[in-house]
Amino acid sequence: MRHLATYMLEVAVCGGILQAVYSLLLEQRIRFRWCRIYLLASTLLAAIIPLLRIPVWPGEVITVAAATTPVEGFVPTAVPTAAAPQTMPAEWLVHAVWALGTLFLLGLMAVQVLRIRRLKRGAEIVRTPRYTLVHTPQRIASFSFLNTIYVWQQTSAQEMEAILRHEASHIAHRHTVERIVMESLKALLWWNPFAWIAARRLIEAEEFEADSDVLESGYDREHYMNAIFRQLFGYSPEIANGLRDSLTKKRFKMMTSQKPGRYALLRLAGALPAIAGLLCAFSFTSRAAQIRTDTPSTDRAVYLINGTEIAPERIRKIDPEQLTLEKALQGEQIPAEYRQRNAEFVFLFTAEEPLRDYTP
């Protein structure tokens, strides 16, 4: 339970820092294409960074010292371990709530796709080399989904030109695919508020980019803004690219403001220190502990695990976290059978079976 809560908190922290970088360095300062890439990549990175385990920091070195108390014999006994707390039901509950939230949002996406498909019923469909145009009898706010544009049959010819230019830009940049990916990430990370913020900002960047393409093609700005205002009413699914009143003021302001500044790559590089810091905080770990003895005569040492002698080459391969050193015998403490073999040390370990090899 605690590990899951820690992961969720770390994801939220990563998402918040990466979104802060976007607000300070990138938003409306670089080309919209780079904004879209950053928003998608940062949402994915926020979920991946806490899962990474990169052994960077030096590991603990365990030095085995010789025992000073004589021992007549040794009978390995199981090392008592504390019973694990009964947190499994709570973890199941949290995972179940997580899964239900994800399935609910994915279900909403599926419902929107079905509603979009139903708009073709009774509609006039025109196919062109660039896109498919659906004239539906239902009053909707025009939008595009994949390579299909949906418009209301009674849309005027003047508005139609602006709509087609706008939605054709969405199709050319494959904004629907990006939207589906982001909505899927948002469904998976529905408990992370910064995933929702990134999804909203992606919509803004896509709309700004489509508006910029329309105006750069030579379309009159005033006529275009009037067409947008008249398209604010009607059904427009969230998963599709359409004209929405929630973005209207921002879009109008963006149309009359200066173009995104230069030095896009330099600004993007400014995000690297933040990513490096998150890796240091949440991904970098210590290397595995090493066992060292205080004598160079390792060839005359005998190793016993659970009372069974193990070759030195074999014990060096065993995961040290499995081993518990019980006794280290030397001199007269060593049993006679090992003294006859000129053994200088006898190390007595206990370990849980089966033994695992150490993998760095």
Secondary structure, DSSP 8 states (H G I E B T S, - for coil): -HHHHHHHHHHHHHHHHHHHHIIIIITTTS-HHHHHHHHHHHHHHHHHGGG--EEEE---EEEE----S--S-------------S-HHHHHHHHHHHHHHHHHHHHHHHHHHHHHHHTTTT-EEEE-SS-EEEEESS-B--EEETTEEEEETT--HHHHHHHHHHHHHHHHTTHHHHHHHHHHHHHHTTT-HHHHHHHHHHHHHHHHHHHHHHHHTT--HHHHHHHHHHT-SSB--TTSEE--GGGHHHHHHHHTS----S-HHHHHHTTHHHHHHHHHHHTEEE---EEEES-S-GGGEEEEETTEEE-HHHHTTB-GGGEEEEEEEEGGGS-HHHHTTT-SEEEEEEE-SS--B---
